[in-house]
Amino acid sequence: MKITAILFSSILLALPGYGQNRETDYLSHVLEKMNAVESVTYHCVIKSWEPGDKEPVYNVPIEIYEHVNPQDTAVGYSFLCASDKEFRQPLWVYDGTVFAYIEKEEKEVRIDDFTQKSSLPFRVIMPQAFGCMKSVLEYALNTQDSIVLSLKDEGKDYLMELSIHTPYQVEFFGKACYMPQNPYVYDPTSIYKIWISKEDDMPFRYRREMQHSISEGICSDFVYNPAGKGKIVAEDYYPADYVRRIKGEKSQKATVDMMGKKAPDWTLTDMNGQKVSLSGIKSKVILLQFTGIGCGPCKISVPFLNRLRKEYAVNELEVLAVETWGRSKSSCEVYVKNQGIEYGFLTADKDTIAKLINDYQAGNGVPQFYLIGKDRTIIAKFQGYAEKTTDEEIEKKIKANL
């Protein structure tokens, strides 16, 4: 594919010290400076939104240490993220061999050693800000993909904006990675923005915009090639008293089969601000969906749930969905409106949702459907959603229990 356009603001034509291609020369200069950095520590505030959110659903300050790792041909750098500047409270770490997430509530180190077969030809490793910005710059200057690239003067900073127009969304997991076509994504355009400080010609902020999600990292307190910081070895940061679990291994935490057991009660809030409790519902049968805004299969299930709401009387069947991914009420309101949801949509605070998930032994996957009978025992549980097949399975169970 060919580059469709490279657009540069005329404001930048006065860039001193650069030739005819001043803007690309300047970006090449920035990339050259970044390539000279072997390691870096910095503070970063990471934010993420779903389209339509009025506020970030994720807004977390962390400390990051990145180190170039030439032996790692998959990503190219190792990193350590922690909640403190001394890196004594690690959150996650990648050393080129494993990626480990430190789960404090469960006291587990969850390790991906990349031995499990993946359908993707690359490692899906959460990119850290500095390495991600470097990868985006390198791609923008060298790709033959169809892109639009602009550079604007914003006073103290320059803003580089990259819009990628390919049949696939492009993520940067150490390098440009083309994501498989997703039936739930209708616009594959990928947009990346990078802010570059005029003071040192180094980037300090990025923003990634996709149809299904938006994320941003605002960085400060950079220390380039810090003394005393060396190679990252993931195992050095595993808490000694935590259980280590390799990806694919079952958790050592005991789980309970909920089939035939009394459905745990709950009190949640609907989109009108009214409290809804399981114990207060008078319908014979209840279909409760655990859902998440941003989950593709969850969106596809909306017409089916709407149909159930229309075809069955409320005294026979109640249809409810609860948002379990921590989205704000305002985000849920936008989602309900955009998706045309006609059944009950419920939310709650983080602790209430965590208790609900634990009470129902639901785990993190969505969608999940719980069918609750007349005596308020759990009749059936359905994991995931396959259009038509899941519809038939659920409706067959509903009819058998009315």
N, C-alpha and C positions, 0 to 999 in steps of 0.2 A: 504494500500500500504506500501511497505517496502522502507527504505532508500537504494538507489542504491549504493551510495558511499559517503564517507567523506574523502576528500583528504587534507592533510596538508603539507605545505612546510617543508622540512627537516631543513631549516634555523631556524625554531622555536623550534627545539628540545632542545635548550639550555635555554628555558624559566626557570628562577629560581623560586623555591618555589612551583612548581606544580608537581603532581604525574605522573603516567604513561600516563594518558589521558591529557597531558599538555595543548593541544590546546583547547579542550572542557572545561577543568577546567578554563582556562584563560577567555574564552568567558562567562562562568558562573559567574566568578568574575566581569566582566564588567557589566553584567546584574544585578547582586546583587547591584552594586554601583548605577546603574540607578534607580532601584526600591526604593532606599533610598531617592531619590529626590522627594519631594512632589510638588515643584513648581520650575520653571526656567524661566529666561528671557535670550534672546540672539538675536544677529543680524544674519540674514540669507539672502543670495543671492540665489533666486530661478530661475532656468533656465529650459527651455524645448525645445525640438527639435522634428521634424518629421524625421524618417529615411531618410537619404540623404541630410539633411540640413547641410550647411557648417558653419552656425552660429546659435545661439539660436534664436527662434522666440519669446521667452519670457525670459526676463532677468531683474528681479526686486529685489531690496534690500528692505527688510522689517524688522520690529522689532516684536518679538513674545514673548508672555507670555503664558506658559502652566501651568495648575494646575490639579493634580490628582483629579478625581471626582468619588469616589466609588459608589455613587448613580446612576451613569450613566452606566448601564450594556451594552449599545450598543457600546460605544466607550471607556469609562473609564477615559477620561480626558477632561477638558474644555480648550479653548484657545482663545486668543485675538491677532489679527494681526493689526499692525498700521504702518504708514509711519514715525513716530517719536518715539524717545526713551522714551518720557513721556506718550505715548499711548493716546495722546489727539486727534489724527487724525486717528480714527479706520478705517480699511478696511473691515474686517469681524470678526465675533465673534461667538463662539459656547459655550453654557453653559450646555449642556446635555438635555435641553428642546427645544431650538430652535437654528437654524443656521441663522444668519443674514448677508447679504451682503450690505455694505454701497455704494450705487451708487451715486457718487458725481455729475456727469453730469446731471442726471435726478432728483437729490435731493430726492431720494427714499431710504427707508430701505426695502430691499426685504427679507422677513422672511419665512423660512420653519419651520413650527411647527410640521411637521411629522404626521399631521392628515389625509393627503391625502393617499389613498391606494397605496402601491407600489408593483410592481411585484417581487421585490428583498427582501430576508429575512434579510437584514441588511441595515443600514443607510449609504448612500454614502456621507461621510463627508471628505472633502479635508484634508488629514493627514498632520500634522505639523511635522517638522524634528525630534525633540527629541522623541516625542511619536511614530512616525513611526519607527525610528531606534530601539527603545525598543521593539516594536511589532515584527520586523523582527528578532531580536536576540532571542526573546522568542520562536518564531516559529521554527527557525533553530535548536535550542537545543532540542525541544520537539516533532517535527512533526513525523508522520509515513508516510508522503508523500514521493514520489520518488524525492530525491534532490541530488545535488552535492555541497559540502561545502568545501571551501578552505580558508586558512589563510596564508598570506604572509608577510614577513618582508620587509618594504620599507624604512628602515633607521630610521627616526624619528617616523614613524607610522607603524601600522599593517593594512593590507587590508584584510577584510573578504569579500569573494564573495560567494553568494548563488544563485544557479541555480535550479529552480523548474520545474520539469517535470511531469505535470499532464494534464489531458484533458482540464483543464480550466486555464485561466490566474488567477493569485493570486494577489489581491490588499490588502493593509493593511489600513483599515478604523478603526483603533483602535485594530483590530485583523485581522487574516488572513481571507479574504473573497474571495470565489470562484465565479468568474464572469461567467454568463451564456455563453454558447458557442456562438460565434459570426460568422455568415457566411462570414464576411469580414476579419476575422483573420484566417490565415492559419497555423500559428505556435504559439501555446499557451504557449511556454516557457517563464517563468518570471525570470528575473535576477536582483538581488539586490546586491549592493556593499556598504560596510560601512568602512570608515576609522576611526581608533581608535588611539588616541594620546598616545604615550608611557609615556608622562609626567604625565598624571593623569588617564590613563586607561579609558578614556571616549571618545565616538564617537563624531565626529565634522562634518562629511560629509557623504552624501549618494548619490547613483545614482540608478535609476530604469530604466530598459531597457525592453521594450516590442516590438513586431513586429510593432505596429502602433505608438508608441511614446516613447520618452526618457525624463526623468526629473532628476533634480539634485538639491541638496541643500547644500551650503557651509556655515557653521556656525562659529561664533566667538563671543567673549565677553560674554561667559556664566556666569551667576550669579545664583548659585544654592540656593534654598530656600531663596529668597530675603526678607529682612525685609519690612514690610508695604504692602506686596502683599497678598491679600486674595482671597476668592471665587469670581469667575467671574459670573456676572449677565448681560446677554446680553443687557437688556433694559437700563442699566446704560450708554451704549455707543451709543445710538441712538441720532443723532443730533436733537435738539428740533424742528427745522424748516423743517425737512424732512417728506415727506409723508410715512406712513407705509403701506406696501402692503404684505398681506399674500399670499403665493404660491397658485396659482389657481385663485386668483382675477385678474380681468382685470385692466390694467394700467389706471390711470385717464387721461393720456395723450391722447388727441383726435387723432384719426386716420382717414385717408381719403380713400375712396374706389377709387382705381385707374382705375377700368375698364371703358373704353370709354374715358379716359382722355389722353391728350397729354403726350407722354413719355418724362420725363425730359431728357435733353441733358447731355452728359458726354464726357469727354476726358480721355482715359486710355492708357496704354502702352502694346504693344504685346511683345512676346518673342524675337523679333528681335530689340527691342528698338524703334519701330515706334509708333507714336501717332495714336490712332484710336478714332474717334468721332462718336457718333450716327448720327449727322447731315451730316457727310461725307459719310455715307454708301448708296450705290445706289440700293441695293437689294429691291425687292418688300416687302418681309416679313423678319423680323429678329427674331430669337429665341435666347434670352439672358438668360443664366443660371447663377444664383448666386451659387457659389460652395465653398468648403473649402478643402484644402489638409488635409487628415486624416478622411474625412467623407466617411464612407463605401458606402452608397447609391449613393453618387456622383461618386465613382469609377465604380460602377456597371452600371451607365448610360453612360459611355464613349463609348461602342460599338454602342449604339443607336445613339448618336450624331455623331459619325464617319460615320455611315451609311447615316444619313441625309446629311452630307457634301458631300458624294460621289454621292448620287442619285439625288440631286437637283442642278441645275445650280446656280452659284453665283448671277446672276442677278435676280433669283427668290427667293432664300433663303440664308440668311447669318446666320451661326451658331457660336455663341460666348459664352465663359464662362468667368466669372470674379471671381478671388480668393478674398473672403471677410473675410478670417480669419487672415489676416495680415502676411502671409508667405512672405519671402524674394523672390526677383526675381530669385536668384540662386536655391532656393528650388522649385520654380515653374518650372524652366527649367528641374530639375531632375525629377519632377513629370510628366511633359509632355512627356519626353523621356521614362520613365519607363512604363507609361500607354498607350503609342502609340497614343497620342492625335493628330488628324489631322485637327481639327477645330481651330479657333482663341482662344487663351488663354490670358487673359488680367490681368494686375496688376496695382496698384497705391499706393500712400502713404496712411497712416492711415487716415488723414483728408479727402482725396478725397473719400475713401471707405465709411467712416462714412456718408458723405454727400449723396453718392449714395444710401446707405441703407435707409437713412431718406427720400430722394426724392421719392423712390419707395415704401415707407412704408413696407419694407421687413422684419424688425425684424431680429433676429439672426439665425433663422433656415435655414438649407440648406439640400438638394438642393431646389431651387425655380426656376421656368421657367417663363419668361415673353415673350409672343408672341406679337410682335409689327407690326402693319399693314402698308399698303401702305401710309396712311396719317399720319403715326407715332403716332397713338393712340394705347393704350394697349388693345389688343383684348381679351387676356385671361391670367390667371395666374394659374400655377400648383404648388402645394406645396408637397414636398416629391417625392419619386420615387419608384414605384412598377413595376418591370420589366414586360413587355408586356402590362399591363393595361395602364400605363402612356404613353408608346410608342404609343399605338393606339389612346389615347385621344389627344395627342399633334399632331400627324400626321393628324388626321381627321380635326383639326382646321387649320393646315397649308394648306391642300388641298382646304379647303373651302374659303381661303382668297388669293389664288394666282390668 
